[in-house]
């Protein structure tokens, strides 16, 4: 069974940047559209961004459009989320998953905390 492991989170100040990574131990990773999701304190998990299997199409939520960039390296089974100009509202646990999300792939996530 494949696993997804997120990393790269941390505590930063507003305006800073972070890059999250998601290592996928799934042989057919390159076949799946992939996405990033997040769950802020007291909030439901929400969609952040997704990328097609080829990496040629990206979709972003309105709240992160223009600040975040999703990318992938299929040869390395890696998914990334470059986050620029971070805001306190971006504070959340960030998760990667297939698109549509599969219950069996939710991992521990990586915590991003943005101080004002």
MARLO-660612 format. One record per residue: residue number from 1; x, y, z of N, C-alpha, C in turn. Coordinates in pm, 1 decimal. Layout:
+-----+----------+----------+----------+----------+----------+----------+----------+----------+----------+
| num |      n_X |      n_Y |      n_Z |     ca_X |     ca_Y |     ca_Z |      c_X |      c_Y |      c_Z |
+-----+----------+----------+----------+----------+----------+----------+----------+----------+----------+
| NUM |        X |        Y |        Z |        X |        Y |        Z |        X |        Y |        Z |
...
+-----+----------+----------+----------+----------+----------+----------+----------+----------+----------+
//
This chain:
+-----+----------+----------+----------+----------+----------+----------+----------+----------+----------+
| num |      n_X |      n_Y |      n_Z |     ca_X |     ca_Y |     ca_Z |      c_X |      c_Y |      c_Z |
+-----+----------+----------+----------+----------+----------+----------+----------+----------+----------+
|   1 |     84.9 |   -120.0 |      0.0 |      0.0 |      0.0 |      0.0 |     87.5 |    123.7 |      0.0 |
|   2 |     56.8 |    220.1 |    -85.4 |    139.0 |    339.9 |    -94.0 |    124.3 |    428.0 |     28.1 |
|   3 |    229.2 |    505.2 |     53.2 |    228.3 |    601.5 |    162.7 |    269.9 |    737.7 |    111.1 |
|   4 |    218.7 |    841.0 |    177.7 |    254.9 |    977.5 |    146.8 |    307.8 |   1041.2 |    274.3 |
|   5 |    426.6 |   1098.3 |    266.7 |    488.3 |   1159.5 |    384.4 |    520.5 |   1304.7 |    353.3 |
|   6 |    457.1 |   1393.8 |    428.9 |    477.7 |   1537.3 |    411.4 |    591.0 |   1586.7 |    500.6 |
|   7 |    661.6 |   1690.2 |    454.2 |    767.3 |   1751.3 |    533.3 |    787.1 |   1895.3 |    488.1 |
|   8 |    864.6 |   1969.3 |    567.5 |    901.1 |   2104.6 |    529.4 |    829.1 |   2214.6 |    603.9 |
|   9 |    735.3 |   2177.9 |    689.7 |    664.0 |   2280.0 |    764.5 |    751.8 |   2345.6 |    869.1 |
|  10 |    697.2 |   2447.4 |    933.5 |    772.5 |   2514.9 |   1037.7 |    701.6 |   2639.8 |   1085.0 |
|  11 |    772.0 |   2712.6 |   1170.4 |    721.9 |   2839.4 |   1223.9 |    790.9 |   2953.5 |   1151.3 |
|  12 |    713.3 |   3038.3 |   1085.9 |    769.2 |   3149.4 |   1010.4 |    691.0 |   3276.6 |   1041.7 |
|  13 |    743.1 |   3386.8 |    992.7 |    674.8 |   3514.1 |   1009.5 |    596.4 |   3548.3 |    883.2 |
|  14 |    498.0 |   3631.9 |    900.4 |    420.2 |   3676.5 |    785.3 |    513.3 |   3736.2 |    680.1 |
|  15 |    489.2 |   3698.1 |    554.8 |    572.6 |   3745.0 |    445.3 |    684.6 |   3650.5 |    407.7 |
|  16 |    711.3 |   3553.9 |    493.3 |    817.6 |   3456.5 |    465.9 |    771.3 |   3351.2 |    364.8 |
|  17 |    864.9 |   3266.3 |    327.1 |    836.6 |   3158.0 |    231.8 |    873.2 |   3023.4 |    291.8 |
|  18 |    806.7 |   2920.6 |    244.9 |    836.3 |   2782.7 |    281.4 |    809.4 |   2693.6 |    161.6 |
|  19 |    881.5 |   2583.8 |    154.4 |    853.5 |   2483.5 |     52.3 |    822.6 |   2350.9 |    120.3 |
|  20 |    705.9 |   2299.0 |     94.7 |    666.3 |   2169.2 |    147.7 |    696.9 |   2060.7 |     45.0 |
|  21 |    728.7 |   1942.5 |     96.4 |    753.4 |   1827.6 |     10.3 |    663.5 |   1712.2 |     51.3 |
|  22 |    633.4 |   1629.6 |    -44.5 |    552.9 |   1510.2 |    -19.2 |    619.3 |   1394.6 |    -93.1 |
|  23 |    668.8 |   1299.4 |    -16.1 |    731.8 |   1181.5 |    -74.5 |    626.5 |   1072.6 |    -86.3 |
|  24 |    613.5 |   1020.3 |   -204.7 |    510.8 |    919.9 |   -231.9 |    575.7 |    785.2 |   -257.5 |
|  25 |    542.8 |    688.1 |   -177.0 |    594.2 |    552.8 |   -199.1 |    486.3 |    471.4 |   -270.3 |
|  26 |    462.0 |    511.7 |   -390.4 |    358.9 |    448.0 |   -473.1 |    415.0 |    437.8 |   -613.9 |
|  27 |    422.7 |    315.8 |   -663.0 |    488.1 |    291.6 |   -790.7 |    422.4 |    369.1 |   -904.0 |
|  28 |    291.6 |    386.4 |   -897.8 |    220.1 |    452.9 |  -1006.9 |    194.5 |    600.3 |   -979.4 |
|  29 |    281.6 |    662.3 |   -898.6 |    265.5 |    803.9 |   -863.4 |    242.6 |    891.3 |   -984.6 |
|  30 |    318.5 |    869.5 |  -1089.4 |    311.5 |    957.0 |  -1206.8 |    177.0 |    948.2 |  -1278.2 |
|  31 |     95.7 |    851.6 |  -1242.5 |    -35.0 |    834.7 |  -1307.3 |   -144.3 |    916.8 |  -1241.1 |
|  32 |   -117.6 |    966.9 |  -1119.9 |   -221.4 |   1032.7 |  -1041.8 |   -211.4 |   1184.4 |  -1044.1 |
|  33 |   -324.0 |   1252.2 |  -1062.8 |   -325.8 |   1394.3 |  -1025.5 |   -304.7 |   1400.1 |   -874.2 |
|  34 |   -233.2 |   1500.0 |   -828.0 |   -200.6 |   1511.6 |   -686.4 |   -239.7 |   1649.1 |   -636.1 |
|  35 |   -261.9 |   1656.5 |   -506.4 |   -302.9 |   1784.8 |   -451.3 |   -250.9 |   1808.2 |   -310.9 |
|  36 |   -259.6 |   1932.2 |   -269.4 |   -231.5 |   1972.7 |   -132.0 |   -361.3 |   2020.1 |    -69.4 |
|  37 |   -376.9 |   1983.7 |     55.9 |   -493.2 |   2021.6 |    135.2 |   -442.8 |   2074.4 |    268.4 |
|  38 |   -524.4 |   2146.9 |    340.4 |   -482.8 |   2195.9 |    470.9 |   -600.4 |   2203.1 |    566.4 |
|  39 |   -566.9 |   2195.4 |    693.4 |   -668.1 |   2207.7 |    797.4 |   -618.4 |   2302.3 |    904.0 |
|  40 |   -680.3 |   2418.6 |    910.0 |   -643.6 |   2516.6 |   1010.0 |   -710.3 |   2488.3 |   1143.3 |
|  41 |   -665.1 |   2553.2 |   1249.5 |   -722.5 |   2530.2 |   1383.0 |   -871.4 |   2562.0 |   1386.5 |
|  42 |   -950.1 |   2463.7 |   1426.9 |  -1093.9 |   2482.8 |   1435.6 |  -1165.6 |   2485.9 |   1302.4 |
|  43 |  -1095.6 |   2447.9 |   1195.5 |  -1155.8 |   2452.5 |   1061.9 |  -1160.8 |   2313.2 |   1000.3 |
|  44 |  -1241.1 |   2299.9 |    897.0 |  -1243.4 |   2175.2 |    821.5 |  -1127.7 |   2173.5 |    722.0 |
|  45 |  -1090.8 |   2053.0 |    682.2 |   -984.2 |   2041.2 |    583.1 |  -1032.7 |   2101.2 |    451.2 |
|  46 |   -943.8 |   2173.6 |    384.4 |   -981.0 |   2240.2 |    260.9 |   -876.2 |   2216.3 |    152.8 |
|  47 |   -921.9 |   2229.9 |     29.6 |   -836.3 |   2216.4 |    -87.1 |   -745.4 |   2338.3 |    -98.6 |
|  48 |   -619.3 |   2314.2 |   -135.5 |   -524.6 |   2423.4 |   -157.8 |   -486.4 |   2432.8 |   -305.1 |
|  49 |   -438.8 |   2322.5 |   -360.7 |   -392.4 |   2323.5 |   -499.4 |   -384.6 |   2180.9 |   -550.6 |
|  50 |   -395.4 |   2166.9 |   -681.8 |   -370.8 |   2034.9 |   -739.4 |   -298.0 |   2048.1 |   -871.9 |
|  51 |   -240.3 |   1937.4 |   -915.2 |   -158.9 |   1934.7 |  -1035.8 |   -188.4 |   1805.4 |  -1111.1 |
|  52 |   -195.9 |   1815.1 |  -1242.1 |   -224.3 |   1697.9 |  -1322.4 |   -108.3 |   1598.6 |  -1316.1 |
|  53 |   -132.4 |   1478.7 |  -1362.0 |    -29.0 |   1375.5 |  -1356.9 |     95.6 |   1416.1 |  -1435.9 |
|  54 |     76.9 |   1488.2 |  -1543.2 |    189.8 |   1531.7 |  -1626.1 |    256.9 |   1656.3 |  -1571.9 |
|  55 |    186.2 |   1725.1 |  -1484.1 |    238.5 |   1851.0 |  -1430.5 |    206.5 |   1972.0 |  -1515.6 |
|  56 |    127.0 |   1953.3 |  -1619.1 |    101.7 |   2062.5 |  -1712.1 |    -16.8 |   2150.2 |  -1671.4 |
|  57 |   -100.2 |   2100.7 |  -1581.7 |   -215.7 |   2178.3 |  -1538.8 |   -215.1 |   2192.1 |  -1388.0 |
|  58 |   -236.4 |   2314.9 |  -1341.3 |   -240.7 |   2343.7 |  -1198.2 |   -368.6 |   2420.8 |  -1167.1 |
|  59 |   -423.6 |   2391.6 |  -1051.5 |   -541.9 |   2463.7 |  -1003.9 |   -516.5 |   2506.0 |   -860.1 |
|  60 |   -558.0 |   2627.4 |   -826.8 |   -535.2 |   2681.7 |   -693.3 |   -665.1 |   2734.5 |   -633.4 |
|  61 |   -673.6 |   2728.5 |   -501.9 |   -784.6 |   2793.2 |   -435.6 |   -763.0 |   2944.5 |   -443.8 |
|  62 |   -870.3 |   3017.9 |   -434.9 |   -860.4 |   3163.7 |   -445.2 |   -772.3 |   3221.7 |   -335.2 |
|  63 |   -770.6 |   3157.9 |   -219.7 |   -697.2 |   3212.5 |   -105.5 |   -546.1 |   3204.5 |   -122.8 |
|  64 |   -497.1 |   3117.5 |   -210.1 |   -352.3 |   3102.2 |   -225.9 |   -304.8 |   3138.0 |   -366.1 |
|  65 |   -397.2 |   3162.9 |   -456.7 |   -359.9 |   3191.0 |   -595.9 |   -266.0 |   3310.5 |   -602.0 |
|  66 |   -158.4 |   3295.5 |   -675.0 |    -60.7 |   3402.3 |   -688.3 |     48.0 |   3399.6 |   -582.8 |
|  67 |     30.5 |   3320.3 |   -478.6 |    129.7 |   3311.2 |   -371.8 |    191.8 |   3171.5 |   -362.4 |
|  68 |    114.3 |   3068.0 |   -391.2 |    160.9 |   2929.9 |   -382.0 |    180.2 |   2871.3 |   -521.6 |
|  69 |    276.7 |   2779.9 |   -531.9 |    300.6 |   2708.5 |   -657.2 |    316.1 |   2559.8 |   -627.9 |
|  70 |    236.8 |   2480.0 |   -695.2 |    246.0 |   2334.8 |   -681.2 |    329.7 |   2280.4 |   -797.0 |
|  71 |    412.0 |   2180.9 |   -767.8 |    492.3 |   2117.7 |   -872.4 |    519.5 |   1973.4 |   -833.4 |
|  72 |    574.5 |   1899.0 |   -927.5 |    602.7 |   1758.9 |   -900.6 |    722.8 |   1711.6 |   -979.6 |
|  73 |    791.6 |   1613.9 |   -924.3 |    901.3 |   1545.8 |   -992.4 |    865.4 |   1398.1 |   -999.2 |
|  74 |    807.5 |   1356.5 |  -1109.1 |    760.4 |   1218.0 |  -1120.1 |    874.5 |   1117.4 |  -1112.0 |
|  75 |    993.1 |   1155.9 |  -1157.9 |   1106.9 |   1063.4 |  -1155.3 |   1151.2 |   1032.5 |  -1012.5 |
|  76 |   1117.3 |   1123.3 |   -919.6 |   1157.4 |   1106.9 |   -779.8 |   1038.0 |   1081.1 |   -687.6 |
|  77 |    919.4 |   1069.3 |   -744.7 |    798.3 |   1050.3 |   -663.9 |    781.3 |   1160.2 |   -559.0 |
|  78 |    804.5 |   1282.6 |   -601.5 |    795.4 |   1396.8 |   -510.4 |    693.9 |   1498.9 |   -558.3 |
|  79 |    621.6 |   1553.7 |   -463.8 |    527.0 |   1662.2 |   -485.9 |    570.6 |   1778.4 |   -398.5 |
|  80 |    559.9 |   1900.9 |   -450.2 |    604.3 |   2018.6 |   -376.2 |    493.6 |   2122.8 |   -367.5 |
|  81 |    508.8 |   2208.3 |   -267.4 |    424.4 |   2326.9 |   -257.8 |    513.3 |   2442.1 |   -214.4 |
|  82 |    542.3 |   2531.2 |   -307.0 |    618.8 |   2652.3 |   -276.6 |    520.1 |   2757.1 |   -227.3 |
|  83 |    543.5 |   2806.9 |   -106.9 |    452.2 |   2903.6 |    -46.5 |    525.7 |   3033.7 |    -21.6 |
|  84 |    482.2 |   3138.7 |    -86.5 |    542.6 |   3270.5 |    -70.8 |    444.9 |   3365.9 |     -3.8 |
|  85 |    500.0 |   3472.2 |     51.8 |    417.5 |   3575.6 |    115.3 |    313.7 |   3513.2 |    209.6 |
|  86 |    363.1 |   3430.5 |    299.1 |    273.6 |   3360.7 |    390.2 |    200.8 |   3456.9 |    482.8 |
|  87 |     77.0 |   3420.7 |    514.5 |     -7.7 |   3501.2 |    600.1 |    -50.0 |   3420.1 |    723.1 |
|  88 |    -84.7 |   3485.7 |    830.8 |   -131.1 |   3410.3 |    948.9 |   -246.6 |   3314.6 |    916.4 |
|  89 |   -332.0 |   3351.6 |    821.0 |   -443.7 |   3264.6 |    783.0 |   -398.1 |   3136.6 |    714.3 |
|  90 |   -270.6 |   3129.7 |    675.0 |   -216.8 |   3007.7 |    614.5 |   -176.8 |   2904.8 |    720.6 |
|  91 |   -183.5 |   2942.3 |    846.5 |   -150.5 |   2850.0 |    954.5 |   -242.7 |   2728.9 |    949.6 |
|  92 |   -182.3 |   2611.8 |    937.8 |   -260.3 |   2488.8 |    922.4 |   -166.8 |   2368.9 |    919.0 |
|  93 |   -225.1 |   2252.0 |    928.2 |   -153.3 |   2129.1 |    895.6 |   -178.0 |   2102.8 |    747.4 |
|  94 |    -71.1 |   2084.3 |    674.6 |    -79.0 |   2064.7 |    530.5 |    -61.3 |   1916.0 |    497.1 |
|  95 |   -147.1 |   1869.0 |    408.8 |   -146.7 |   1729.6 |    367.3 |   -138.4 |   1718.8 |    215.3 |
|  96 |    -76.9 |   1612.7 |    168.1 |    -82.6 |   1582.6 |     26.4 |   -170.7 |   1458.6 |      8.7 |
|  97 |   -225.1 |   1444.8 |   -110.1 |   -310.3 |   1331.1 |   -138.9 |   -331.9 |   1326.1 |   -289.2 |
|  98 |   -391.2 |   1217.8 |   -333.8 |   -432.2 |   1211.2 |   -472.7 |   -552.0 |   1304.2 |   -492.5 |
|  99 |   -586.8 |   1328.6 |   -618.0 |   -704.7 |   1407.0 |   -650.6 |   -792.0 |   1322.5 |   -742.4 |
| 100 |   -915.3 |   1287.9 |   -702.8 |   -974.2 |   1321.8 |   -573.8 |   -904.5 |   1250.6 |   -458.3 |
| 101 |   -918.6 |   1308.7 |   -340.3 |   -848.2 |   1256.0 |   -223.9 |   -897.3 |   1115.6 |   -188.0 |
| 102 |   -803.1 |   1034.0 |   -145.9 |   -833.8 |    898.2 |   -104.0 |   -812.0 |    885.8 |     45.7 |
| 103 |   -908.1 |    828.4 |    113.0 |   -898.0 |    814.8 |    257.3 |   -776.0 |    737.8 |    302.5 |
| 104 |   -731.0 |    642.7 |    221.5 |   -619.0 |    558.9 |    262.8 |   -485.0 |    632.2 |    255.1 |
| 105 |   -481.3 |    749.7 |    194.3 |   -355.2 |    821.1 |    177.2 |   -334.7 |    938.1 |    273.3 |
| 106 |   -431.9 |    968.1 |    359.9 |   -409.4 |   1078.0 |    453.2 |   -297.1 |   1040.2 |    548.7 |
| 107 |   -194.4 |   1124.8 |    554.7 |    -83.2 |   1100.5 |    644.3 |    -89.6 |   1191.7 |    764.8 |
| 108 |     25.9 |   1213.7 |    827.5 |     32.9 |   1297.2 |    947.2 |     29.3 |   1445.3 |    913.8 |
| 109 |     66.1 |   1477.7 |    791.7 |     70.4 |   1618.4 |    754.2 |    194.2 |   1686.6 |    808.7 |
| 110 |    211.5 |   1812.0 |    772.2 |    321.0 |   1892.8 |    823.9 |    265.2 |   2027.6 |    868.3 |
| 111 |    303.2 |   2069.8 |    987.2 |    247.3 |   2190.6 |   1047.5 |    316.8 |   2315.5 |    994.5 |
| 112 |    237.1 |   2409.8 |    950.7 |    286.1 |   2541.1 |    910.9 |    220.6 |   2642.9 |   1003.1 |
| 113 |    303.9 |   2719.8 |   1070.2 |    253.6 |   2823.5 |   1159.4 |    313.3 |   2957.1 |   1117.1 |
| 114 |    226.3 |   3053.1 |   1090.7 |    269.4 |   3184.0 |   1044.6 |    232.9 |   3287.4 |   1150.3 |
| 115 |    333.9 |   3351.0 |   1204.1 |    309.8 |   3453.5 |   1306.4 |    300.3 |   3590.3 |   1241.4 |
| 116 |    222.5 |   3676.5 |   1304.0 |    202.5 |   3810.5 |   1247.5 |    308.0 |   3906.2 |   1297.4 |
+-----+----------+----------+----------+----------+----------+----------+----------+----------+----------+
//
